[in-house]
Amino acid sequence: MLWPLATAIFLFTGFVYGRWDVNWAVFPIAGILSGMFSNVYHILKRKNVS
């Protein structure tokens, strides 16, 4: 769900605001958030199993 949202934000800000120069930052931020969410999910899942 995160990657389609990142793509939508990228395209929206690119076409509407014309900010293609700084728009690339959406994807590294999405990658960091994806890793964080994955780690939190696995930690919570491990706690519920024990």
mmCIF entry with sequence, helices, sheets and N, C-alpha, C, O atoms, coordinates in Angstrom:
data_MODEL
# 
_entry.id   MODEL 
# 
_entity.id                         1 
_entity.type                       polymer 
_entity.pdbx_number_of_molecules   1 
# 
_entity_poly.entity_id                      1 
_entity_poly.type                           'polypeptide(L)' 
_entity_poly.nstd_linkage                   no 
_entity_poly.nstd_monomer                   no 
_entity_poly.pdbx_seq_one_letter_code       MLWPLATAIFLFTGFVYGRWDVNWAVFPIAGILSGMFSNVYHILKRKNVS 
_entity_poly.pdbx_seq_one_letter_code_can   MLWPLATAIFLFTGFVYGRWDVNWAVFPIAGILSGMFSNVYHILKRKNVS 
_entity_poly.pdbx_strand_id                 A 
# 
loop_
_entity_poly_seq.entity_id 
_entity_poly_seq.num 
_entity_poly_seq.mon_id 
_entity_poly_seq.hetero 
1 1  MET n 
1 2  LEU n 
1 3  TRP n 
1 4  PRO n 
1 5  LEU n 
1 6  ALA n 
1 7  THR n 
1 8  ALA n 
1 9  ILE n 
1 10 PHE n 
1 11 LEU n 
1 12 PHE n 
1 13 THR n 
1 14 GLY n 
1 15 PHE n 
1 16 VAL n 
1 17 TYR n 
1 18 GLY n 
1 19 ARG n 
1 20 TRP n 
1 21 ASP n 
1 22 VAL n 
1 23 ASN n 
1 24 TRP n 
1 25 ALA n 
1 26 VAL n 
1 27 PHE n 
1 28 PRO n 
1 29 ILE n 
1 30 ALA n 
1 31 GLY n 
1 32 ILE n 
1 33 LEU n 
1 34 SER n 
1 35 GLY n 
1 36 MET n 
1 37 PHE n 
1 38 SER n 
1 39 ASN n 
1 40 VAL n 
1 41 TYR n 
1 42 HIS n 
1 43 ILE n 
1 44 LEU n 
1 45 LYS n 
1 46 ARG n 
1 47 LYS n 
1 48 ASN n 
1 49 VAL n 
1 50 SER n 
# 
_struct_asym.id          A 
_struct_asym.entity_id   1 
# 
loop_
_struct_conf.conf_type_id 
_struct_conf.id 
_struct_conf.pdbx_PDB_helix_id 
_struct_conf.beg_label_comp_id 
_struct_conf.beg_label_asym_id 
_struct_conf.beg_label_seq_id 
_struct_conf.pdbx_beg_PDB_ins_code 
_struct_conf.end_label_comp_id 
_struct_conf.end_label_asym_id 
_struct_conf.end_label_seq_id 
_struct_conf.pdbx_end_PDB_ins_code 
_struct_conf.beg_auth_comp_id 
_struct_conf.beg_auth_asym_id 
_struct_conf.beg_auth_seq_id 
_struct_conf.end_auth_comp_id 
_struct_conf.end_auth_asym_id 
_struct_conf.end_auth_seq_id 
_struct_conf.pdbx_PDB_helix_class 
_struct_conf.details 
_struct_conf.pdbx_PDB_helix_length 
HELX_P HELX_P1 AA1 LEU A 2  ? TYR A 17 ? LEU A 2  TYR A 17 1 ? 16 
HELX_P HELX_P2 AA2 ASN A 23 ? ALA A 25 ? ASN A 23 ALA A 25 5 ? 3  
HELX_P HELX_P3 AA3 VAL A 26 ? VAL A 49 ? VAL A 26 VAL A 49 1 ? 24 
# 
_struct_conf_type.id          HELX_P 
_struct_conf_type.criteria    ? 
_struct_conf_type.reference   ? 
# 
loop_
_atom_site.group_PDB 
_atom_site.id 
_atom_site.type_symbol 
_atom_site.label_atom_id 
_atom_site.label_alt_id 
_atom_site.label_comp_id 
_atom_site.label_asym_id 
_atom_site.label_entity_id 
_atom_site.label_seq_id 
_atom_site.pdbx_PDB_ins_code 
_atom_site.Cartn_x 
_atom_site.Cartn_y 
_atom_site.Cartn_z 
_atom_site.occupancy 
_atom_site.B_iso_or_equiv 
_atom_site.pdbx_formal_charge 
_atom_site.auth_seq_id 
_atom_site.auth_comp_id 
_atom_site.auth_asym_id 
_atom_site.auth_atom_id 
_atom_site.pdbx_PDB_model_num 
ATOM 1   N N  . MET A 1 1  ? 0.822  -1.198  0.000   1.00 0.00 ? 1  MET A N  1 
ATOM 2   C CA . MET A 1 1  ? 0.000  0.000   0.000   1.00 0.00 ? 1  MET A CA 1 
ATOM 3   C C  . MET A 1 1  ? 0.869  1.267   0.000   1.00 0.00 ? 1  MET A C  1 
ATOM 4   O O  . MET A 1 1  ? 0.437  2.317   -0.476  1.00 0.00 ? 1  MET A O  1 
ATOM 5   N N  . LEU A 1 2  ? 2.080  1.166   0.528   1.00 0.00 ? 2  LEU A N  1 
ATOM 6   C CA . LEU A 1 2  ? 2.938  2.340   0.629   1.00 0.00 ? 2  LEU A CA 1 
ATOM 7   C C  . LEU A 1 2  ? 3.494  2.769   -0.725  1.00 0.00 ? 2  LEU A C  1 
ATOM 8   O O  . LEU A 1 2  ? 3.555  3.963   -1.019  1.00 0.00 ? 2  LEU A O  1 
ATOM 9   N N  . TRP A 1 3  ? 3.895  1.814   -1.544  1.00 0.00 ? 3  TRP A N  1 
ATOM 10  C CA . TRP A 1 3  ? 4.532  2.157   -2.817  1.00 0.00 ? 3  TRP A CA 1 
ATOM 11  C C  . TRP A 1 3  ? 3.564  2.784   -3.823  1.00 0.00 ? 3  TRP A C  1 
ATOM 12  O O  . TRP A 1 3  ? 3.952  3.729   -4.510  1.00 0.00 ? 3  TRP A O  1 
ATOM 13  N N  . PRO A 1 4  ? 2.317  2.300   -3.940  1.00 0.00 ? 4  PRO A N  1 
ATOM 14  C CA . PRO A 1 4  ? 1.385  3.023   -4.830  1.00 0.00 ? 4  PRO A CA 1 
ATOM 15  C C  . PRO A 1 4  ? 1.093  4.444   -4.332  1.00 0.00 ? 4  PRO A C  1 
ATOM 16  O O  . PRO A 1 4  ? 0.910  5.362   -5.131  1.00 0.00 ? 4  PRO A O  1 
ATOM 17  N N  . LEU A 1 5  ? 1.051  4.612   -3.012  1.00 0.00 ? 5  LEU A N  1 
ATOM 18  C CA . LEU A 1 5  ? 0.840  5.947   -2.453  1.00 0.00 ? 5  LEU A CA 1 
ATOM 19  C C  . LEU A 1 5  ? 2.034  6.859   -2.767  1.00 0.00 ? 5  LEU A C  1 
ATOM 20  O O  . LEU A 1 5  ? 1.849  8.026   -3.111  1.00 0.00 ? 5  LEU A O  1 
ATOM 21  N N  . ALA A 1 6  ? 3.244  6.333   -2.648  1.00 0.00 ? 6  ALA A N  1 
ATOM 22  C CA . ALA A 1 6  ? 4.439  7.112   -2.972  1.00 0.00 ? 6  ALA A CA 1 
ATOM 23  C C  . ALA A 1 6  ? 4.436  7.510   -4.449  1.00 0.00 ? 6  ALA A C  1 
ATOM 24  O O  . ALA A 1 6  ? 4.797  8.634   -4.798  1.00 0.00 ? 6  ALA A O  1 
ATOM 25  N N  . THR A 1 7  ? 4.029  6.587   -5.302  1.00 0.00 ? 7  THR A N  1 
ATOM 26  C CA . THR A 1 7  ? 3.964  6.889   -6.735  1.00 0.00 ? 7  THR A CA 1 
ATOM 27  C C  . THR A 1 7  ? 2.912  7.957   -7.016  1.00 0.00 ? 7  THR A C  1 
ATOM 28  O O  . THR A 1 7  ? 3.135  8.855   -7.829  1.00 0.00 ? 7  THR A O  1 
ATOM 29  N N  . ALA A 1 8  ? 1.769  7.860   -6.345  1.00 0.00 ? 8  ALA A N  1 
ATOM 30  C CA . ALA A 1 8  ? 0.710  8.861   -6.529  1.00 0.00 ? 8  ALA A CA 1 
ATOM 31  C C  . ALA A 1 8  ? 1.180  10.241  -6.071  1.00 0.00 ? 8  ALA A C  1 
ATOM 32  O O  . ALA A 1 8  ? 0.915  11.241  -6.738  1.00 0.00 ? 8  ALA A O  1 
ATOM 33  N N  . ILE A 1 9  ? 1.872  10.295  -4.943  1.00 0.00 ? 9  ILE A N  1 
ATOM 34  C CA . ILE A 1 9  ? 2.405  11.570  -4.455  1.00 0.00 ? 9  ILE A CA 1 
ATOM 35  C C  . ILE A 1 9  ? 3.433  12.120  -5.435  1.00 0.00 ? 9  ILE A C  1 
ATOM 36  O O  . ILE A 1 9  ? 3.440  13.315  -5.731  1.00 0.00 ? 9  ILE A O  1 
ATOM 37  N N  . PHE A 1 10 ? 4.299  11.248  -5.936  1.00 0.00 ? 10 PHE A N  1 
ATOM 38  C CA . PHE A 1 10 ? 5.312  11.654  -6.913  1.00 0.00 ? 10 PHE A CA 1 
ATOM 39  C C  . PHE A 1 10 ? 4.665  12.270  -8.153  1.00 0.00 ? 10 PHE A C  1 
ATOM 40  O O  . PHE A 1 10 ? 5.053  13.351  -8.594  1.00 0.00 ? 10 PHE A O  1 
ATOM 41  N N  . LEU A 1 11 ? 3.689  11.579  -8.700  1.00 0.00 ? 11 LEU A N  1 
ATOM 42  C CA . LEU A 1 11 ? 3.040  12.077  -9.918  1.00 0.00 ? 11 LEU A CA 1 
ATOM 43  C C  . LEU A 1 11 ? 2.214  13.328  -9.655  1.00 0.00 ? 11 LEU A C  1 
ATOM 44  O O  . LEU A 1 11 ? 2.225  14.256  -10.463 1.00 0.00 ? 11 LEU A O  1 
ATOM 45  N N  . PHE A 1 12 ? 1.495  13.363  -8.531  1.00 0.00 ? 12 PHE A N  1 
ATOM 46  C CA . PHE A 1 12 ? 0.668  14.524  -8.211  1.00 0.00 ? 12 PHE A CA 1 
ATOM 47  C C  . PHE A 1 12 ? 1.519  15.781  -8.048  1.00 0.00 ? 12 PHE A C  1 
ATOM 48  O O  . PHE A 1 12 ? 1.238  16.810  -8.662  1.00 0.00 ? 12 PHE A O  1 
ATOM 49  N N  . THR A 1 13 ? 2.562  15.693  -7.219  1.00 0.00 ? 13 THR A N  1 
ATOM 50  C CA . THR A 1 13 ? 3.387  16.880  -6.998  1.00 0.00 ? 13 THR A CA 1 
ATOM 51  C C  . THR A 1 13 ? 4.182  17.256  -8.249  1.00 0.00 ? 13 THR A C  1 
ATOM 52  O O  . THR A 1 13 ? 4.502  18.425  -8.468  1.00 0.00 ? 13 THR A O  1 
ATOM 53  N N  . GLY A 1 14 ? 4.493  16.254  -9.059  1.00 0.00 ? 14 GLY A N  1 
ATOM 54  C CA . GLY A 1 14 ? 5.215  16.555  -10.292 1.00 0.00 ? 14 GLY A CA 1 
ATOM 55  C C  . GLY A 1 14 ? 4.357  17.289  -11.301 1.00 0.00 ? 14 GLY A C  1 
ATOM 56  O O  . GLY A 1 14 ? 4.772  18.306  -11.856 1.00 0.00 ? 14 GLY A O  1 
ATOM 57  N N  . PHE A 1 15 ? 3.163  16.776  -11.538 1.00 0.00 ? 15 PHE A N  1 
ATOM 58  C CA . PHE A 1 15 ? 2.305  17.393  -12.558 1.00 0.00 ? 15 PHE A CA 1 
ATOM 59  C C  . PHE A 1 15 ? 1.616  18.661  -12.061 1.00 0.00 ? 15 PHE A C  1 
ATOM 60  O O  . PHE A 1 15 ? 1.492  19.626  -12.815 1.00 0.00 ? 15 PHE A O  1 
ATOM 61  N N  . VAL A 1 16 ? 1.168  18.676  -10.811 1.00 0.00 ? 16 VAL A N  1 
ATOM 62  C CA . VAL A 1 16 ? 0.417  19.828  -10.312 1.00 0.00 ? 16 VAL A CA 1 
ATOM 63  C C  . VAL A 1 16 ? 1.343  20.987  -9.944  1.00 0.00 ? 16 VAL A C  1 
ATOM 64  O O  . VAL A 1 16 ? 1.099  22.133  -10.320 1.00 0.00 ? 16 VAL A O  1 
ATOM 65  N N  . TYR A 1 17 ? 2.405  20.676  -9.207  1.00 0.00 ? 17 TYR A N  1 
ATOM 66  C CA . TYR A 1 17 ? 3.292  21.734  -8.739  1.00 0.00 ? 17 TYR A CA 1 
ATOM 67  C C  . TYR A 1 17 ? 4.560  21.883  -9.582  1.00 0.00 ? 17 TYR A C  1 
ATOM 68  O O  . TYR A 1 17 ? 5.298  22.854  -9.419  1.00 0.00 ? 17 TYR A O  1 
ATOM 69  N N  . GLY A 1 18 ? 4.815  20.939  -10.470 1.00 0.00 ? 18 GLY A N  1 
ATOM 70  C CA . GLY A 1 18 ? 5.986  21.019  -11.329 1.00 0.00 ? 18 GLY A CA 1 
ATOM 71  C C  . GLY A 1 18 ? 7.299  20.880  -10.572 1.00 0.00 ? 18 GLY A C  1 
ATOM 72  O O  . GLY A 1 18 ? 8.324  21.401  -11.012 1.00 0.00 ? 18 GLY A O  1 
ATOM 73  N N  . ARG A 1 19 ? 7.281  20.190  -9.448  1.00 0.00 ? 19 ARG A N  1 
ATOM 74  C CA . ARG A 1 19 ? 8.482  20.062  -8.614  1.00 0.00 ? 19 ARG A CA 1 
ATOM 75  C C  . ARG A 1 19 ? 9.198  18.741  -8.892  1.00 0.00 ? 19 ARG A C  1 
ATOM 76  O O  . ARG A 1 19 ? 9.380  17.925  -7.988  1.00 0.00 ? 19 ARG A O  1 
ATOM 77  N N  . TRP A 1 20 ? 9.595  18.541  -10.121 1.00 0.00 ? 20 TRP A N  1 
ATOM 78  C CA . TRP A 1 20 ? 10.299 17.315  -10.487 1.00 0.00 ? 20 TRP A CA 1 
ATOM 79  C C  . TRP A 1 20 ? 11.712 17.298  -9.921  1.00 0.00 ? 20 TRP A C  1 
ATOM 80  O O  . TRP A 1 20 ? 12.303 16.230  -9.762  1.00 0.00 ? 20 TRP A O  1 
ATOM 81  N N  . ASP A 1 21 ? 12.258 18.469  -9.618  1.00 0.00 ? 21 ASP A N  1 
ATOM 82  C CA . ASP A 1 21 ? 13.649 18.542  -9.157  1.00 0.00 ? 21 ASP A CA 1 
ATOM 83  C C  . ASP A 1 21 ? 13.843 17.938  -7.764  1.00 0.00 ? 21 ASP A C  1 
ATOM 84  O O  . ASP A 1 21 ? 14.869 17.306  -7.511  1.00 0.00 ? 21 ASP A O  1 
ATOM 85  N N  . VAL A 1 22 ? 12.898 18.116  -6.873  1.00 0.00 ? 22 VAL A N  1 
ATOM 86  C CA . VAL A 1 22 ? 13.028 17.563  -5.516  1.00 0.00 ? 22 VAL A CA 1 
ATOM 87  C C  . VAL A 1 22 ? 12.120 16.360  -5.298  1.00 0.00 ? 22 VAL A C  1 
ATOM 88  O O  . VAL A 1 22 ? 12.130 15.749  -4.229  1.00 0.00 ? 22 VAL A O  1 
ATOM 89  N N  . ASN A 1 23 ? 11.355 16.032  -6.296  1.00 0.00 ? 23 ASN A N  1 
ATOM 90  C CA . ASN A 1 23 ? 10.359 14.971  -6.182  1.00 0.00 ? 23 ASN A CA 1 
ATOM 91  C C  . ASN A 1 23 ? 10.970 13.581  -6.018  1.00 0.00 ? 23 ASN A C  1 
ATOM 92  O O  . ASN A 1 23 ? 10.304 12.676  -5.517  1.00 0.00 ? 23 ASN A O  1 
ATOM 93  N N  . TRP A 1 24 ? 12.205 13.400  -6.424  1.00 0.00 ? 24 TRP A N  1 
ATOM 94  C CA . TRP A 1 24 ? 12.864 12.094  -6.312  1.00 0.00 ? 24 TRP A CA 1 
ATOM 95  C C  . TRP A 1 24 ? 12.944 11.645  -4.863  1.00 0.00 ? 24 TRP A C  1 
ATOM 96  O O  . TRP A 1 24 ? 13.036 10.445  -4.604  1.00 0.00 ? 24 TRP A O  1 
ATOM 97  N N  . ALA A 1 25 ? 12.912 12.569  -3.909  1.00 0.00 ? 25 ALA A N  1 
ATOM 98  C CA . ALA A 1 25 ? 13.068 12.244  -2.488  1.00 0.00 ? 25 ALA A CA 1 
ATOM 99  C C  . ALA A 1 25 ? 11.903 11.414  -1.952  1.00 0.00 ? 25 ALA A C  1 
ATOM 100 O O  . ALA A 1 25 ? 12.016 10.828  -0.876  1.00 0.00 ? 25 ALA A O  1 
ATOM 101 N N  . VAL A 1 26 ? 10.802 11.353  -2.671  1.00 0.00 ? 26 VAL A N  1 
ATOM 102 C CA . VAL A 1 26 ? 9.643  10.574  -2.221  1.00 0.00 ? 26 VAL A CA 1 
ATOM 103 C C  . VAL A 1 26 ? 10.004 9.094   -2.093  1.00 0.00 ? 26 VAL A C  1 
ATOM 104 O O  . VAL A 1 26 ? 9.568  8.433   -1.151  1.00 0.00 ? 26 VAL A O  1 
ATOM 105 N N  . PHE A 1 27 ? 10.778 8.578   -3.010  1.00 0.00 ? 27 PHE A N  1 
ATOM 106 C CA . PHE A 1 27 ? 11.052 7.142   -3.023  1.00 0.00 ? 27 PHE A CA 1 
ATOM 107 C C  . PHE A 1 27 ? 12.040 6.685   -1.950  1.00 0.00 ? 27 PHE A C  1 
ATOM 108 O O  . PHE A 1 27 ? 11.810 5.637   -1.347  1.00 0.00 ? 27 PHE A O  1 
ATOM 109 N N  . PRO A 1 28 ? 13.122 7.409   -1.679  1.00 0.00 ? 28 PRO A N  1 
ATOM 110 C CA . PRO A 1 28 ? 13.955 6.996   -0.540  1.00 0.00 ? 28 PRO A CA 1 
ATOM 111 C C  . PRO A 1 28 ? 13.217 7.090   0.798   1.00 0.00 ? 28 PRO A C  1 
ATOM 112 O O  . PRO A 1 28 ? 13.407 6.248   1.677   1.00 0.00 ? 28 PRO A O  1 
ATOM 113 N N  . ILE A 1 29 ? 12.377 8.114   0.948   1.00 0.00 ? 29 ILE A N  1 
ATOM 114 C CA . ILE A 1 29 ? 11.595 8.239   2.175   1.00 0.00 ? 29 ILE A CA 1 
ATOM 115 C C  . ILE A 1 29 ? 10.626 7.072   2.295   1.00 0.00 ? 29 ILE A C  1 
ATOM 116 O O  . ILE A 1 29 ? 10.454 6.519   3.382   1.00 0.00 ? 29 ILE A O  1 
ATOM 117 N N  . ALA A 1 30 ? 9.990  6.691   1.185   1.00 0.00 ? 30 ALA A N  1 
ATOM 118 C CA . ALA A 1 30 ? 9.079  5.548   1.200   1.00 0.00 ? 30 ALA A CA 1 
ATOM 119 C C  . ALA A 1 30 ? 9.830  4.261   1.533   1.00 0.00 ? 30 ALA A C  1 
ATOM 120 O O  . ALA A 1 30 ? 9.298  3.401   2.236   1.00 0.00 ? 30 ALA A O  1 
ATOM 121 N N  . GLY A 1 31 ? 11.046 4.119   1.043   1.00 0.00 ? 31 GLY A N  1 
ATOM 122 C CA . GLY A 1 31 ? 11.843 2.935   1.356   1.00 0.00 ? 31 GLY A CA 1 
ATOM 123 C C  . GLY A 1 31 ? 12.175 2.840   2.836   1.00 0.00 ? 31 GLY A C  1 
ATOM 124 O O  . GLY A 1 31 ? 12.101 1.763   3.428   1.00 0.00 ? 31 GLY A O  1 
ATOM 125 N N  . ILE A 1 32 ? 12.543 3.972   3.436   1.00 0.00 ? 32 ILE A N  1 
ATOM 126 C CA . ILE A 1 32 ? 12.839 3.999   4.870   1.00 0.00 ? 32 ILE A CA 1 
ATOM 127 C C  . ILE A 1 32 ? 11.589 3.689   5.675   1.00 0.00 ? 32 ILE A C  1 
ATOM 128 O O  . ILE A 1 32 ? 11.637 2.903   6.621   1.00 0.00 ? 32 ILE A O  1 
ATOM 129 N N  . LEU A 1 33 ? 10.469 4.300   5.306   1.00 0.00 ? 33 LEU A N  1 
ATOM 130 C CA . LEU A 1 33 ? 9.210  4.026   6.011   1.00 0.00 ? 33 LEU A CA 1 
ATOM 131 C C  . LEU A 1 33 ? 8.781  2.574   5.857   1.00 0.00 ? 33 LEU A C  1 
ATOM 132 O O  . LEU A 1 33 ? 8.273  1.967   6.800   1.00 0.00 ? 33 LEU A O  1 
ATOM 133 N N  . SER A 1 34 ? 8.982  2.026   4.684   1.00 0.00 ? 34 SER A N  1 
ATOM 134 C CA . SER A 1 34 ? 8.635  0.625   4.451   1.00 0.00 ? 34 SER A CA 1 
ATOM 135 C C  . SER A 1 34 ? 9.433  -0.296  5.367   1.00 0.00 ? 34 SER A C  1 
ATOM 136 O O  . SER A 1 34 ? 8.879  -1.229  5.948   1.00 0.00 ? 34 SER A O  1 
ATOM 137 N N  . GLY A 1 35 ? 10.721 -0.039  5.494   1.00 0.00 ? 35 GLY A N  1 
ATOM 138 C CA . GLY A 1 35 ? 11.554 -0.827  6.389   1.00 0.00 ? 35 GLY A CA 1 
ATOM 139 C C  . GLY A 1 35 ? 11.133 -0.677  7.840   1.00 0.00 ? 35 GLY A C  1 
ATOM 140 O O  . GLY A 1 35 ? 11.104 -1.658  8.583   1.00 0.00 ? 35 GLY A O  1 
ATOM 141 N N  . MET A 1 36 ? 10.809 0.538   8.249   1.00 0.00 ? 36 MET A N  1 
ATOM 142 C CA . MET A 1 36 ? 10.363 0.770   9.621   1.00 0.00 ? 36 MET A CA 1 
ATOM 143 C C  . MET A 1 36 ? 9.063  0.040   9.915   1.00 0.00 ? 36 MET A C  1 
ATOM 144 O O  . MET A 1 36 ? 8.933  -0.613  10.950  1.00 0.00 ? 36 MET A O  1 
ATOM 145 N N  . PHE A 1 37 ? 8.098  0.149   9.005   1.00 0.00 ? 37 PHE A N  1 
ATOM 146 C CA . PHE A 1 37 ? 6.812  -0.524  9.208   1.00 0.00 ? 37 PHE A CA 1 
ATOM 147 C C  . PHE A 1 37 ? 6.984  -2.033  9.255   1.00 0.00 ? 37 PHE A C  1 
ATOM 148 O O  . PHE A 1 37 ? 6.336  -2.711  10.052  1.00 0.00 ? 37 PHE A O  1 
ATOM 149 N N  . SER A 1 38 ? 7.845  -2.553  8.416   1.00 0.00 ? 38 SER A N  1 
ATOM 150 C CA . SER A 1 38 ? 8.094  -3.991  8.390   1.00 0.00 ? 38 SER A CA 1 
ATOM 151 C C  . SER A 1 38 ? 8.693  -4.463  9.713   1.00 0.00 ? 38 SER A C  1 
ATOM 152 O O  . SER A 1 38 ? 8.278  -5.485  10.259  1.00 0.00 ? 38 SER A O  1 
ATOM 153 N N  . ASN A 1 39 ? 9.666  -3.719  10.222  1.00 0.00 ? 39 ASN A N  1 
ATOM 154 C CA . ASN A 1 39 ? 10.279 -4.093  11.494  1.00 0.00 ? 39 ASN A CA 1 
ATOM 155 C C  . ASN A 1 39 ? 9.294  -4.032  12.644  1.00 0.00 ? 39 ASN A C  1 
ATOM 156 O O  . ASN A 1 39 ? 9.266  -4.932  13.484  1.00 0.00 ? 39 ASN A O  1 
ATOM 157 N N  . VAL A 1 40 ? 8.490  -2.991  12.696  1.00 0.00 ? 40 VAL A N  1 
ATOM 158 C CA . VAL A 1 40 ? 7.487  -2.866  13.759  1.00 0.00 ? 40 VAL A CA 1 
ATOM 159 C C  . VAL A 1 40 ? 6.489  -4.015  13.667  1.00 0.00 ? 40 VAL A C  1 
ATOM 160 O O  . VAL A 1 40 ? 6.112  -4.592  14.687  1.00 0.00 ? 40 VAL A O  1 
ATOM 161 N N  . TYR A 1 41 ? 6.066  -4.347  12.466  1.00 0.00 ? 41 TYR A N  1 
ATOM 162 C CA . TYR A 1 41 ? 5.121  -5.455  12.277  1.00 0.00 ? 41 TYR A CA 1 
ATOM 163 C C  . TYR A 1 41 ? 5.711  -6.769  12.792  1.00 0.00 ? 41 TYR A C  1 
ATOM 164 O O  . TYR A 1 41 ? 5.037  -7.520  13.498  1.00 0.00 ? 41 TYR A O  1 
ATOM 165 N N  . HIS A 1 42 ? 6.946  -7.041  12.445  1.00 0.00 ? 42 HIS A N  1 
ATOM 166 C CA . HIS A 1 42 ? 7.568  -8.297  12.867  1.00 0.00 ? 42 HIS A CA 1 
ATOM 167 C C  . HIS A 1 42 ? 7.802  -8.339  14.376  1.00 0.00 ? 42 HIS A C  1 
ATOM 168 O O  . HIS A 1 42 ? 7.669  -9.397  14.990  1.00 0.00 ? 42 HIS A O  1 
ATOM 169 N N  . ILE A 1 43 ? 8.145  -7.212  14.974  1.00 0.00 ? 43 ILE A N  1 
ATOM 170 C CA . ILE A 1 43 ? 8.319  -7.157  16.429  1.00 0.00 ? 43 ILE A CA 1 
ATOM 171 C C  . ILE A 1 43 ? 6.990  -7.407  17.126  1.00 0.00 ? 43 ILE A C  1 
ATOM 172 O O  . ILE A 1 43 ? 6.930  -8.189  18.075  1.00 0.00 ? 43 ILE A O  1 
ATOM 173 N N  . LEU A 1 44 ? 5.931  -6.759  16.675  1.00 0.00 ? 44 LEU A N  1 
ATOM 174 C CA . LEU A 1 44 ? 4.617  -6.955  17.280  1.00 0.00 ? 44 LEU A CA 1 
ATOM 175 C C  . LEU A 1 44 ? 4.103  -8.378  17.066  1.00 0.00 ? 44 LEU A C  1 
ATOM 176 O O  . LEU A 1 44 ? 3.484  -8.961  17.955  1.00 0.00 ? 44 LEU A O  1 
ATOM 177 N N  . LYS A 1 45 ? 4.361  -8.923  15.898  1.00 0.00 ? 45 LYS A N  1 
ATOM 178 C CA . LYS A 1 45 ? 3.947  -10.296 15.617  1.00 0.00 ? 45 LYS A CA 1 
ATOM 179 C C  . LYS A 1 45 ? 4.681  -11.280 16.529  1.00 0.00 ? 45 LYS A C  1 
ATOM 180 O O  . LYS A 1 45 ? 4.078  -12.229 17.030  1.00 0.00 ? 45 LYS A O  1 
ATOM 181 N N  . ARG A 1 46 ? 5.952  -11.062 16.743  1.00 0.00 ? 46 ARG A N  1 
ATOM 182 C CA . ARG A 1 46 ? 6.761  -11.927 17.610  1.00 0.00 ? 46 ARG A CA 1 
ATOM 183 C C  . ARG A 1 46 ? 6.288  -11.835 19.066  1.00 0.00 ? 46 ARG A C  1 
ATOM 184 O O  . ARG A 1 46 ? 6.288  -12.839 19.778  1.00 0.00 ? 46 ARG A O  1 
ATOM 185 N N  . LYS A 1 47 ? 5.885  -10.633 19.516  1.00 0.00 ? 47 LYS A N  1 
ATOM 186 C CA . LYS A 1 47 ? 5.391  -10.460 20.878  1.00 0.00 ? 47 LYS A CA 1 
ATOM 187 C C  . LYS A 1 47 ? 4.061  -11.191 21.092  1.00 0.00 ? 47 LYS A C  1 
ATOM 188 O O  . LYS A 1 47 ? 3.831  -11.752 22.163  1.00 0.00 ? 47 LYS A O  1 
ATOM 189 N N  . ASN A 1 48 ? 3.201  -11.186 20.097  1.00 0.00 ? 48 ASN A N  1 
ATOM 190 C CA . ASN A 1 48 ? 1.895  -11.829 20.213  1.00 0.00 ? 48 ASN A CA 1 
ATOM 191 C C  . ASN A 1 48 ? 1.999  -13.341 20.199  1.00 0.00 ? 48 ASN A C  1 
ATOM 192 O O  . ASN A 1 48 ? 1.140  -14.012 20.772  1.00 0.00 ? 48 ASN A O  1 
ATOM 193 N N  . VAL A 1 49 ? 3.010  -13.897 19.572  1.00 0.00 ? 49 VAL A N  1 
ATOM 194 C CA . VAL A 1 49 ? 3.185  -15.350 19.499  1.00 0.00 ? 49 VAL A CA 1 
ATOM 195 C C  . VAL A 1 49 ? 3.688  -15.885 20.843  1.00 0.00 ? 49 VAL A C  1 
ATOM 196 O O  . VAL A 1 49 ? 3.285  -16.969 21.265  1.00 0.00 ? 49 VAL A O  1 
ATOM 197 N N  . SER A 1 50 ? 4.557  -15.142 21.509  1.00 0.00 ? 50 SER A N  1 
ATOM 198 C CA . SER A 1 50 ? 5.154  -15.618 22.768  1.00 0.00 ? 50 SER A CA 1 
ATOM 199 C C  . SER A 1 50 ? 4.177  -15.684 23.898  1.00 0.00 ? 50 SER A C  1 
ATOM 200 O O  . SER A 1 50 ? 4.543  -16.066 25.009  1.00 0.00 ? 50 SER A O  1 
# 
